[in-house]
């Protein structure tokens, strides 16, 4: 799991991240809770997860806060990347796509609440108050996220080219924009060029509150501009490529480095300190300021936060993230399984043995799926799911829900197992598991149900037509065979009728004639034999007389 973008809203109440894992891109929103002992942490049970389409190429995530801040007046100059606590406002997350589309999510909804288009590819974005600002190559457009309609349009002067970043500046009655591109510019709401900074191909900028100071990053350097004419006053080198700059307070900024470390820069003292992870595979991805503390974030099983008093950020700090990796081994966030489901006959066993079989295969996901898919009796599922321990049930639920989220229609057997585990262990699963992604996947599957039923109806109609054609073809073949046999019999009958009988048609008379002839011949032969015997006897008598 890799976190590409992470942001906290201006009220400090919500955390959002763009996460890539197993070929999917997700937008995750977590409510933040602040405990006196544990500090800032996410409320995992209330998290919202939105799976983006494969063709969605995300440029940025922007929190847009509607409503007024309740604990104080706004300053004359302000940039929207500083966290503010104590707000009665509502926060919405805008997912800005490079194609020009914008999707708006709410922490309280399981789907996007609105989608709208900028009309051209988007190259940069930022937010201020209740507006989302997006930049194309030729203009800045301000959208009201509630209606999705453009409220303001700022045409770029001809000098502004190759825009890569924008930021808003509330200059009293005048709305200004810091625009970074081929050079760095200050543009007003009328599209007029107010100032040109002699910084080319800068990466990020930040405005310091209650002062006319703008910090712009380029490569490894932070360049400061002050005064009404924004004269360059100082350049600080951080010895590492800077990804983004973040507002901390009037005299302090933070730089998120491409190495995954964070540098806290005290502009008044002209000093800096580094905050880094002790594990290069787990980089820091966010820094923000809240109620006197600096918080940094990294991704473990869930987003993890660690806070420091700003006064203590004078020396380099290394965060121990070993605990997070150990936790990940224990909790096991199951990734979608892609192997083929196959039933195994030897795994179709009795209930008592099936309980043991599930417990033995819990650490082998593929084996566990074979065991479950091989037992499709619902009575058996109900008994076994109630007999396994709650700990095993939660693990089986995690594995099943991850698979079902990918494709709810893949296997009715897995869906039934999931149902019975939820029925028999609902309390423990509800307290530990996040059901929103599964709920969203099932709702998405239900939306596809009418189309699937229509498709099934068409397939059944085609199948019926195929069966009817086979029956018609078979009947035609049978009729052809019967007709052929009848023709053969007719031919034989016609042949018999055409035969001419010399002695007539009475076969019995012929037999009598033949029998009579045979008897005459036999009688003649008998008489001849008798005559020969008499001659022999006569010769014998003559011999004796002599």
C-alpha positions, 0 to 999 in steps of 0.5 A, a space after each residue: 500500500 502506497 500513499 501518494 497524496 495526504 491532506 488534513 482539512 483546514 478544521 483539523 477534523 478530517 484526514 484524506 489520502 490517495 492510496 494505490 494498492 493491488 492495481 487499484 486507486 482509492 481515496 480514503 477519508 478518516 475522521 481525526 480524534 485528539 486524545 490527551 494521552 494518545 494524541 491525534 489518531 484516525 477513527 478507523 470504524 468511521 472511515 470512508 473508502 472510494 475506489 476510483 476508475 482505472 482511467 482516473 489520473 489524479 492530479 491532487 486532493 483539495 479540502 474545501 471548507 464551507 461556512 465561517 470559522 467560529 473562533 476568530 476573524 480571518 486575517 488580512 492575508 491567508 493561504 488555505 493550507 494551514 489547519 484551523 481548529 474550532 470551526 463550525 464549518 463543513 468539509 468536502 474533498 475534491 478529487 481533481 483529475 488531470 483530464 478536467 473532471 472533478 469528483 467531490 466526496 463527503 466524509 458522511 457519504 459512501 459515494 461521490 456527491 457531485 461531479 463536474 468538468 473544467 472543460 480543459 485538462 487541469 494542470 494545478 489546483 488549490 482551495 480557499 474558503 468555499 471555493 475550489 480553484 483549478 488552473 488550465 493552461 490559459 485560466 483559473 476557474 473558481 468552482 462552488 463545490 455544492 453546485 459544481 458551477 464556476 463562479 469566477 474565471 481569471 484569464 492569464 496574462 500572456 506572460 504566464 506560461 507552463 503553469 505547474 502550481 497555484 496558491 491563493 492569497 487573501 490580500 484584504 479586498 483583493 484576491 491574488 494568486 501565486 502562479 508558478 510556471 516558466 517563471 513565478 507570478 502574482 496575478 490578481 482576480 482581474 487577470 492582471 500581472 501584479 508582480 513577477 518573481 525571478 524564480 523559474 520552474 519553482 515547485 511550491 509556494 506558501 504565504 506567511 500570515 499577517 505579513 507580506 512574505 511569500 516563500 517559494 521553493 525551487 530544487 533544494 532552496 527556499 527563497 523568501 520575498 518580502 515587502 510591498 514590492 516582494 523583494 528577494 530577501 533570503 535564500 535557505 538551502 535544505 540540501 534535499 529536493 523539496 516536494 511541497 511547502 506547508 504553513 506552520 505559523 507566522 515565522 515557521 514553515 515546513 518542507 516535505 522532501 522527496 526523500 520522505 523526510 520533513 524539515 522545519 524552518 524557523 525563518 526568524 532564527 534562520 535555523 532548521 531541523 529535520 524529522 525523519 523515519 527510521 525505516 526508509 520503506 515508510 516515509 513521512 507524507 504529511 505535516 500540519 500544525 494544530 493547537 501549538 503542536 506539529 504533527 507528522 503522518 506516515 502510513 502503517 496499517 492505518 494512517 499514524 500520527 506523531 506530534 511534537 511541541 513546536 518549541 522542541 523542533 530545534 534538533 533533528 528527530 527520528 521517528 521509530 516506526 517499527 511498532 507500525 510494521 509489527 502491528 501490520 503483521 498482527 492486524 493483516 489488512 487483506 489485499 484482494 485475492 486473484 487466484 481461481 476458486 476451486 472446490 476440493 472434494 476432500 475438504 467437504 467434511 462434517 461440521 465438527 471437522 470443518 471447524 478445525 479445518 478452518 482454524 488450521 487454514 486461517 494463515 493460508 488464504 488460498 487454502 481457506 478459500 478452498 475449504 469454504 468453497 468446498 462446503 456449500 450447505 447453508 445449514 453447515 455454514 450456519 452451524 460452523 460460523 457459530 462454532 468458530 471463535 470470534 477471533 477466527 470469525 473476524 479473520 475469516 470476515 476480513 478475507 471474505 470481505 476483501 474478495 467480495 468487494 472485488 466482485 460481489 457476484 463471483 461466488 454465491 457460496 462466499 456471499 452466504 459464508 459472509 452472511 452467516 459470519 455477520 449474523 453470528 458475530 455481528 457485534 465483534 465485527 461491527 466493533 473492529 471491521 470497517 463495513 463501508 467498503 463492503 457496503 459500497 461494493 454490494 450496493 454497486 453490485 445491486 445497481 448492476 442487478 437489473 442489467 444482469 437480470 435482463 442479460 439472463 433473460 436474453 440468454 434464457 431466450 437464446 437457450 430456448 430458441 436453441 433447444 427449439 431449433 434442435 428439436 425441429 432439426 431432430 424431428 426433421 431427421 426422424 421424418 426423413 428417416 421414416 420417409 426413406 424407410 417407407 420409400 424403401 418398402 414401397 419400392 420392394 412392394 412395387 418390385 414384387 408386383 412386377 414379378 411374372 410367375 410362370 407356374 402361378 402364384 400358388 406356392 403350396 401347389 408347387 410344393 405338392 408337385 415337387 413332393 409328389 415327384 420326389 416320392 415317385 423317384 424314391 419309390 422307383 429307387 426302392 424298386 430298383 434296389 429290391 430287383 438287384 437284391 433278388 438278382 443277387 439271391 438268384 445267382 447265389 442259388 444257382 451257384 449252390 446247385 452246381 
